[in-house]
Every structure is written in structure tokens, then in C-alpha cells.
Amino acid sequence: MRDRKANADELKSGVFDVISHRRAEVIASAAMGSDAAVIDCGEVLLHTDPITGRCSDIGSLAIKVASNDVAAAGGEPLAFLLTVLLPKEDTVDELRRIMRDAEKECEKIGAEIVGGHSEFTSAVTRPVLSAVAVAGRLNGYRARKPVPGDCIVMTKTAAMEATVLMAERAPFSLDGSERAEVAEINEALSVIEDCRVAAASQPVLMHDVTEGGIENAVYELLSGAGVGGIIFADRVPVSGITDKLAKAFGVDPMRCLSSGTLLVVAEDGDKLVKDFSDAGIEAAVVGKVAEGGIYINENGNLREMKGSADELLEKEVQP
């Protein structure tokens, strides 16, 4: 097969027959011969992210990762543009599988795929996806400027995305309960509902946790806001399967990919944790905003944080 974009038949069976229209804001969507979508949503938030790692559910992950960033910025994802680059040896079956995966995630969050590009090319040796998220303003969102004394709240557990990736290449067999735990984590990699709950609770500053993990995300959040703070490592929840896999790969859960985890700065951390709990989302107060530097307390020892690379990526154990 020569390098080429998907033809009309492949687009129909692999894309247009898969995606659905579900947002009133979308006036004109993806269609044969259409060069652009038309969306009426007032204030617009935009974000783009590529997925280049080898993973079995690349379609849904592309939607989750792009939507997490706009949601953490106070946005409600409405629509996505997807660029799908496939090895030239692949067929429309792979395109259809990826699009079904992405469409399933869009259905979950109430968004839709409105366009993009699909191509078979020798430029890639495995599927590569790039998602552009288009969002309106999240209802009730009020941005907070952090001040000393504010609480730092974290949802769910550390190293969530890393856990899913490590499980695919684990040097041991996972038992039934461990596989179920990984599947549950994989289903929870979106922070859209987390952001909706936080926005309804009180004025907040939010940041989703990606490369570099909790430690790097805290540094980015606080340094970007021009404040200092402290995180208590023993308050950061780590699941049992995450701990087991991290030890097997020799990585620190605090410094690994964690899409699905949301950091929130709020005045009333206890109320926010309760609001999350009422919505069925695990959360904990893990630190405080303060003046000065940004520190992590590990077993009573303070270490200043300077931002960190992702240990999982550094050790090249990402699939």
C-alpha cells in the first residue's frame, strides 16, 4: 500500500459510520467533502495532545488526555478533531477500531468528533493520534488565585496512567483481582467529572497530572501561580497494584504518568473532599500553599522540588 490518506469508502466505514452527533453547539460536523466543522459555543477553550506510545486503547486515551487539559482549565469539552496516522500496512479495520474506541469515550463525556484527518503512511511504525479538544466554559467555574493557607487536594491515586502502561508489560502475571483493579484505573483516566465537582464546590485552581507525576504537577501548579507550598508524601494515595508494579519496574509512583488524577487548590479542602466523596470520587488533602519554595515532606525530611522528568519514560518502560 502506498502512502495516502484514507479514501472515501474507508472514511465512510472507518469514521463516518462510527461517530455520532450529540451536541447542539455543533452546527456542521465531519462529512465527506466538508473542509471544516462549525461550532457555536461562545467563549472557546482549545488544547491539543498527541498519543505516540504503544497502547491498546489509543483512541479513548487520545480523547481523555486532550479533554483533561481543557477541563482542568475550566472547560466543558464539546468537540474533537482527530488526526490518525497509521502504518501503511494497516487496514481500515484498525482505523475503525480506533475510531470506535474514541467515539465510545466521547459518548461517555457528552462530546463529539467533528473532523480531522486519517492517513496511511510510512512515516510511522505504529498508530499515532493527535486530538484537538474544543470546549466551552464549565458551568459554575470560578478561578482562584492561591494564597498561603489554601489546601492542595488530589483526586484518586498516584501514577494511574503509568499503572495501565506498566500492567501491559508487567514482568509477572497479574491475577484476576489485579487485572480488575487495572481495568478500573483505566476507566478512571478522565478528570472531567472531577473538574465539574470542583467547579461547583468553590473557586478553585486546577491542574491535571500527566508526565512527571504528582511531584512535577505540584511544582507546575504552584510555581505557575507564583506561590510556594508543601506536599506530604504519606498523604498521597497509591493503589496496591500501582505499588507492586512500581517496585517491579523500579520507579517512584510520585514521579510517573498519572492522567486521571486532578490537583486542586481550594480554600476549604475538607468541603471539597466531601463534595468529591458525595460524587463517588476518592480525594484527599495532600498539602498546603505557603510562601517561599516548593517542598515535599518524605517521612519528616523536607526536599525542595524543582520539577522532574517522568521516571517511567526515563526507564523506557512505556509501551
C-alpha positions as CSV (number, residue, x, y, z in Angstrom):
1,M,0.0,0.0,0.0
2,R,1.4,3.4,-0.9
3,D,1.3,6.4,1.4
4,R,-2.1,8.0,1.1
5,K,-5.0,9.5,3.1
6,A,-8.0,7.3,3.7
7,N,-10.2,7.0,0.7
8,A,-14.0,7.7,0.6
9,D,-15.0,4.1,1.3
10,E,-12.5,3.8,4.2
11,L,-13.7,7.1,5.7
12,K,-17.3,6.0,5.5
13,S,-16.8,2.6,7.1
14,G,-14.0,3.6,9.4
15,V,-15.0,7.1,10.5
16,F,-18.4,8.5,9.4
17,D,-20.4,5.3,10.2
18,V,-18.8,5.2,13.7
19,I,-19.2,8.8,15.0
20,S,-22.4,10.4,16.2
21,H,-23.9,13.8,16.5
22,R,-24.9,14.7,20.1
23,R,-24.1,18.4,20.8
24,A,-26.5,21.2,19.9
25,E,-23.5,23.6,19.6
26,V,-22.2,21.7,16.6
27,I,-23.9,23.2,13.5
28,A,-21.8,21.4,10.9
29,S,-19.8,18.3,11.6
30,A,-17.5,15.8,9.9
31,A,-18.8,14.9,6.4
32,M,-17.5,13.8,3.0
33,G,-16.3,16.9,1.1
34,S,-16.6,19.2,4.2
35,D,-13.4,21.1,4.9
36,A,-14.3,22.4,8.4
37,A,-16.7,22.0,11.3
38,V,-18.9,24.8,12.5
39,I,-19.4,25.2,16.3
40,D,-21.4,27.9,18.2
41,C,-20.2,27.8,21.8
42,G,-19.3,31.4,22.8
43,E,-16.1,31.5,24.8
44,V,-13.8,28.8,23.5
45,L,-11.0,26.8,25.2
46,L,-8.6,24.8,23.0
47,H,-6.0,22.2,23.6
48,T,-4.1,19.6,21.6
49,D,-2.2,16.5,22.6
50,P,-0.5,13.6,20.6
51,I,-0.5,10.0,21.7
52,T,2.6,8.3,20.4
53,G,3.1,5.4,22.9
54,R,2.0,1.9,22.0
55,C,-1.2,1.1,23.9
56,S,-4.3,-1.0,23.1
57,D,-6.9,1.8,23.7
58,I,-5.1,4.7,21.9
59,G,-8.5,6.1,20.7
60,S,-10.1,6.6,24.1
61,L,-6.8,7.7,25.6
62,A,-6.4,10.5,23.0
63,I,-9.9,11.8,23.9
64,K,-9.2,11.5,27.7
65,V,-5.8,13.3,27.6
66,A,-7.0,16.2,25.5
67,S,-10.2,16.7,27.4
68,N,-8.5,16.5,30.7
69,D,-6.4,19.6,29.9
70,V,-9.4,21.8,28.8
71,A,-11.4,20.6,31.8
72,A,-8.7,21.5,34.3
73,A,-8.6,25.0,32.7
74,G,-12.4,25.3,33.5
75,G,-13.7,24.0,30.2
76,E,-16.5,21.6,29.2
77,P,-15.4,19.5,26.2
78,L,-17.7,19.8,23.3
79,A,-15.9,18.5,20.2
80,F,-12.7,17.0,19.0
81,L,-10.6,17.0,15.8
82,L,-8.7,13.8,15.4
83,T,-5.6,13.2,13.3
84,V,-5.0,9.5,12.8
85,L,-1.7,8.3,11.3
86,L,-1.5,4.6,10.6
87,P,1.4,2.4,9.3
88,K,0.8,1.9,5.5
89,E,0.4,-1.8,6.1
90,D,-2.6,-1.3,8.3
91,T,-6.2,-1.6,7.0
92,V,-9.5,0.2,7.6
93,D,-10.2,-2.4,10.3
94,E,-7.6,-0.7,12.5
95,L,-8.9,2.8,11.7
96,R,-12.4,1.6,12.6
97,R,-11.2,0.1,15.9
98,I,-9.5,3.3,16.9
99,M,-12.5,5.5,16.0
100,R,-14.9,3.2,17.8
101,D,-12.7,3.5,20.9
102,A,-12.6,7.3,20.6
103,E,-16.3,7.5,19.9
104,K,-17.1,5.4,23.0
105,E,-15.2,7.9,25.2
106,C,-16.9,10.8,23.5
107,E,-20.3,9.3,24.2
108,K,-19.3,8.9,27.9
109,I,-18.4,12.6,28.3
110,G,-21.1,14.0,26.0
111,A,-18.8,15.3,23.3
112,E,-18.4,14.5,19.6
113,I,-15.8,14.1,16.9
114,V,-16.4,16.8,14.3
115,G,-13.4,16.3,11.9
116,G,-9.8,15.5,11.5
117,H,-7.6,13.6,9.1
118,S,-6.9,9.9,8.5
119,E,-3.8,8.6,6.7
120,F,-1.8,5.5,6.0
121,T,1.9,6.5,5.9
122,S,5.4,5.1,6.1
123,A,6.3,8.0,8.4
124,V,5.0,5.9,11.4
125,T,5.6,2.4,12.5
126,R,2.7,2.3,14.9
127,P,-0.6,4.3,15.2
128,V,-0.1,7.9,16.2
129,L,-3.1,10.1,17.2
130,S,-3.4,13.8,17.8
131,A,-6.5,15.2,19.3
132,V,-7.6,18.8,19.4
133,A,-10.2,19.5,22.1
134,V,-12.8,22.3,21.7
135,A,-14.5,23.4,24.9
136,G,-16.9,26.0,26.3
137,R,-16.8,27.4,29.8
138,L,-17.6,24.9,32.6
139,N,-20.8,25.8,34.4
140,G,-20.0,27.4,37.8
141,Y,-16.3,27.7,37.3
142,R,-14.6,30.5,39.3
143,A,-10.9,30.7,39.1
144,R,-9.0,31.1,42.4
145,K,-5.7,32.9,43.0
146,P,-3.9,30.7,45.5
147,V,-2.8,32.3,48.8
148,P,-0.8,30.8,51.7
149,G,-3.0,28.6,53.8
150,D,-5.0,27.2,50.9
151,C,-5.3,23.5,50.7
152,I,-4.0,21.2,47.9
153,V,-6.4,18.4,47.2
154,M,-5.7,15.4,45.0
155,T,-8.3,13.1,43.4
156,K,-8.0,9.3,43.0
157,T,-4.5,7.8,43.3
158,A,-0.9,8.4,42.0
159,A,0.6,7.0,38.8
160,M,-2.7,6.0,37.3
161,E,-1.8,6.1,33.6
162,A,1.6,4.6,34.4
163,T,-0.1,1.7,36.1
164,V,-2.1,0.9,33.0
165,L,1.0,1.1,30.8
166,M,3.2,-1.0,33.2
167,A,0.4,-3.6,33.5
168,E,0.6,-4.2,29.7
169,R,4.3,-5.1,30.1
170,A,4.5,-6.5,33.6
171,P,7.3,-9.0,34.3
172,F,4.8,-11.2,36.1
173,S,1.3,-12.4,35.6
174,L,-1.5,-10.4,37.2
175,D,-4.2,-12.4,39.0
176,G,-7.9,-11.7,38.4
177,S,-8.3,-9.1,41.1
178,E,-5.2,-7.2,39.9
179,R,-6.4,-7.2,36.4
180,A,-9.8,-5.9,37.6
181,E,-8.0,-3.2,39.6
182,V,-6.0,-2.1,36.5
183,A,-9.2,-2.1,34.4
184,E,-10.9,0.1,37.0
185,I,-8.0,2.5,36.9
186,N,-8.1,2.6,33.1
187,E,-11.7,3.5,33.2
188,A,-11.0,6.4,35.6
189,L,-8.3,8.2,33.5
190,S,-10.7,11.1,32.8
191,V,-10.9,14.1,35.1
192,I,-13.9,15.8,33.6
193,E,-16.3,14.8,36.4
194,D,-13.6,15.7,38.9
195,C,-13.5,19.2,37.4
196,R,-17.3,19.6,37.3
197,V,-17.5,18.7,41.0
198,A,-14.6,21.1,41.9
199,A,-16.1,24.0,39.9
200,A,-19.5,23.5,41.6
201,S,-17.8,23.4,45.1
202,Q,-16.0,26.7,45.3
203,P,-13.5,28.9,43.5
204,V,-10.5,26.7,42.5
205,L,-7.3,26.4,40.6
206,M,-7.0,23.0,38.9
207,H,-4.2,21.1,37.1
208,D,-4.3,17.5,35.7
209,V,-1.4,15.3,36.4
210,T,0.5,13.9,33.4
211,E,4.2,13.4,32.7
212,G,6.4,13.8,35.8
213,G,3.6,12.7,38.1
214,I,2.3,14.2,41.3
215,E,5.6,15.8,42.1
216,N,6.0,17.6,38.8
217,A,2.4,18.6,38.7
218,V,2.5,20.2,42.1
219,Y,5.6,22.1,41.1
220,E,4.0,23.3,37.8
221,L,0.8,24.3,39.6
222,L,2.4,26.3,42.4
223,S,5.3,27.8,40.5
224,G,2.9,28.9,37.7
225,A,0.7,30.6,40.3
226,G,3.8,32.3,41.9
227,V,3.4,30.7,45.3
228,G,5.2,28.1,47.4
229,G,3.9,25.1,49.3
230,I,4.4,21.7,50.7
231,I,3.2,18.2,49.8
232,F,3.1,15.4,52.4
233,A,4.2,12.2,50.6
234,D,2.5,9.9,53.1
235,R,-0.9,11.5,52.4
236,V,-0.7,10.7,48.6
237,P,-2.9,7.7,47.9
238,V,-1.2,4.8,46.0
239,S,-3.1,1.7,45.0
240,G,-1.9,-1.7,45.8
241,I,-1.3,-2.7,42.1
242,T,0.4,0.6,41.4
243,D,2.8,0.0,44.3
244,K,3.5,-3.6,43.2
245,L,4.2,-2.6,39.5
246,A,6.3,0.4,40.5
247,K,8.5,-1.7,42.6
248,A,8.9,-4.2,39.8
249,F,9.9,-1.5,37.3
250,G,12.0,0.4,39.9
251,V,10.1,3.7,39.6
252,D,8.6,6.2,42.1
253,P,4.7,6.5,41.8
254,M,5.1,10.1,42.8
255,R,7.1,10.8,39.6
256,C,5.2,8.8,36.9
257,L,2.4,9.5,34.3
258,S,-0.9,10.0,36.1
259,S,-3.6,11.1,33.7
260,G,-6.8,10.7,35.7
261,T,-5.5,12.4,38.8
262,L,-6.6,16.1,39.4
263,L,-4.8,18.6,41.7
264,V,-7.0,21.3,43.1
265,V,-6.1,24.4,45.1
266,A,-9.1,25.5,47.3
267,E,-9.7,27.5,50.4
268,D,-11.8,24.8,52.1
269,G,-10.1,21.5,51.4
270,D,-12.3,19.5,53.7
271,K,-15.5,20.7,52.0
272,L,-14.0,19.9,48.6
273,V,-13.0,16.4,49.7
274,K,-16.6,15.8,51.0
275,D,-18.1,17.1,47.7
276,F,-15.8,14.7,45.8
277,S,-16.9,11.9,48.1
278,D,-20.5,12.7,47.6
279,A,-19.9,12.3,43.8
280,G,-18.2,9.0,44.3
281,I,-14.7,10.3,43.7
282,E,-11.9,9.5,46.1
283,A,-9.9,12.6,47.2
284,A,-7.5,13.7,49.9
285,V,-5.9,16.9,51.2
286,V,-2.2,16.3,50.4
287,G,-0.6,19.7,51.0
288,K,-0.8,23.4,51.7
289,V,0.0,26.5,49.8
290,A,2.7,28.6,51.6
291,E,5.2,31.3,51.0
292,G,8.8,30.5,49.8
293,G,9.8,27.4,48.0
294,I,8.0,24.2,47.0
295,Y,8.8,21.2,49.1
296,I,7.9,17.6,49.6
297,N,7.8,16.1,53.1
298,E,9.1,12.5,52.9
299,N,9.0,10.7,56.3
300,G,9.7,14.0,58.1
301,N,12.5,15.0,55.7
302,L,11.9,18.1,53.6
303,R,13.2,18.2,50.0
304,E,12.8,21.2,47.7
305,M,11.2,20.3,44.4
306,K,12.5,21.8,41.1
307,G,10.3,20.0,38.7
308,S,11.1,16.5,37.5
309,A,11.1,14.3,34.4
310,D,8.9,11.2,34.2
311,E,10.7,8.2,35.7
312,L,8.6,5.8,33.7
313,L,9.7,7.4,30.4
314,E,13.3,7.7,31.5
315,K,13.5,4.0,32.1
316,E,11.9,3.3,28.7
317,V,9.3,1.0,30.1
318,Q,6.4,2.8,28.4
319,P,4.9,0.5,25.8
